[in-house]
Amino acid sequence: MKPSAIILMLLLCVPASASQETSLVEATTAITLPVDSVTIYPDGLMAVKREGRLDVTEGVHKFVINLPDKAEKSSVLLSVSNATQGMVVYEDNPVFTLNVSSTGVQNFDLSYLMYNAASWSPMYDLHLENDRVLVKANAVVGNFAGEDLKDVRLKLVAGLPASEPYPLAKSSIQNQRYTEAAAAPAPAEEYMDYAAEAAPISSGELETMYIFELEDRSDLVMDKVIGFPLFEEESPLVRMYTWDAYNDQQGPVIEEIRANNTLASPWPSGSAMLYRDDEYVSTIEMPYTPAGTNASIEIGPSADLKVESKLADYNITENLKVIGSEGGNHTVRETVEAWTYKLSIKSNLDRTANLEVADSIPQEAVVTAVSLPPAESTATSLKWKLALAPRQKIAINYTYEVTTTESLDNIY
């Protein structure tokens, strides 16, 4: 058989569907789209959006989308103007088959997720004044996505950890106190670079999450941590002192500041360096504080007020009583114990001081006398709210009784 006849027979054996696909699908094109924006979540998740434009002819095309190694392939979404998606093959890099309806420049929009690809946390400087606090917040951002991200829109998600109830900072003045973290020196300068000023704009609130979006585009260098200005606010505050007279009979009182967040955005939880008269005081933990609520920030023990709780008197009385019932008369011994406490408070300040005093009593106790009525009382606690004048001395005396009974029928 002549060679030309052999070639003809081979062509006739090619399946019709394969021949048709070859005529309809143009060559596969590999593309890399530039990053437009990244959204970083507190747990290290990075959501990436890429955009680009490409001149494409009408018909069916295959595109291989080049992605970083950390990209989650199953999360990849591609949208192309004037095109419908036919099939996606998830290989090392996904291959999209698209049917383009008109020839011309098409817009390509790509998005995907990357786990453990970034980090971000707020770092605060708190400058205390008499009745205000200057809150300066920087966003400390780390890029571990495996590539430099240049000229990108940066979005930072703030919210409560999944294990925490909402909100941690209450709108009431009775905010939860936070334990003071151990004092630590300011971070070394080589730890981070501070980027140029980038004022944040709010981009919305999703239940317990809030997204900060920096107004200016940013560069995120691979495997480097960079600080960006997040917000700055001068907030009104109330200085408070608290004293647990039951557990700390000799004091000291604990100094707190209760600062009001007047921004439209929350204050995310993070580390804060506290300054007074531009002198470093300590490093504390800033609580998550929704917009319009108060943050209670514990500064630590204070000698501004001298306090003491002392048992001033104790007495016990016993009475025998006969109690009648259907089964006959019963003799009981009733014991009444009475405790009288004196809470002494002295201000060492030349200004007014707000003090909250809390004391505990037994659940079965009954308060029978008190020189200054408490602002709040429960079955087991008393709380006073005091506004002390400069150098004022004050004493609070109160008495409670506990009554117990004991049957004497088996004794006599």
C-alpha positions, 0 to 999 in steps of 0.5 A: 500500500502506498504511503499516501493511502496509509495517512488517509486511513489514519485520518478516517479513524479519528473520532468525529467528536475529537475532531470537532473539539479541536476545531472549536477550542483554541489553544490553551492560554496560561495567564497570571492576573495582578492582585487587586485586593486582599482581605485578612482575617484574625485567624490567618485566612487571606481572601485574594481578589485579582483583576485583569483585562485580555483581548480574546476572540469569540469562541471556546477557550481554555485558560490555565490560571497561575496561582500561588502554592498556598491557594486553596484550589477548590475555592477558586472563582473566575468571572469573565465578561461576555463569557460563560463557563463550561468546565473547570479542571482542578490540576496544579493550576485550575484550567477553565473552559470558557465560551466567549460570546464576542471578540474584544477586551474582556474583564477577568475577575479571580478570587480564592482563599489562602489559609495561614497566609497572613496575620494582623493584629492591632497595637495601641498607644494610649496616652492618658490625660485628665479626662480624656485618652488619646487612642492611637491604633496601628495595624501590624500586618504579616504577609506569608502568602509566598509572594510580594503583594504590591499596590493592593487594597488592604482590608482587615477583618476585626471581630470577637474570637469564636469562643467569646460572647458578644460584646465583651465591652458593655455599654453599661458603666459596669464593664468587665475588668480585664487583668493587667498584662505584665509590663513589657518594653516597646518592640525593637524598631527592626521588628516592623516598618511603619508605612506612610499614612493611610487613613481608614474608611469604614466598609461595613459591619457584619454581625460581630465582624467589622472590616477596616479598609485602608484608603491608600493602596499598600505594598506587603513584602513577603515574609515581613511584618509591617505596621500601618496607621489604623485610626486615632481618636481622643476619647472621653474617659472616667477614672475609677477606683475599685476595692474588693473589701472582702478579699483585700481587707487592707487594699490596695484599690485598683485604678481603672479607666473607662473610655468611651469609643465614639468611633463608628468602628469597634476597637479590636482587642489587642496589646496596648502600651499605656503612657501618662505624661508621655512616660511609659507606664505598662503594657495592658490588654485592650478589650474588644469594644464595639462602637458607642460602648465603654472599655474598662481598662485596668491600670493596676494597684494604686496608692491614691486611696488608703482603705481598710476593712476591719471587724468592729464587733461580734456578738452571739446570743442564744434563745430556747424556743418551743415550737408547736406542730401536729406531732407535738411541741418541739424545743429548739435552740436559736443562735443569732450571730451578729458581725459589724464591719467598719470600712475606712477610706481616705483619699490622698488626692487633690481632686475628686475620686470615684470609688466602687466598694464591693463586700461579700456577706453570707447567703443566709445573712440579713443586713440589720444596720448600715450607716450608708446605704449601698447602691446595689445589693444582692443576697451575697454582696453589697456595693457602694459607689462613692464620689470622694472629695479631695483629701476626704475621709469616710467610714461605712459601718454595717451589721449583718446577722445570721440565725441558725436553729438546732433541735434539742428534742434528742438532748432532753 
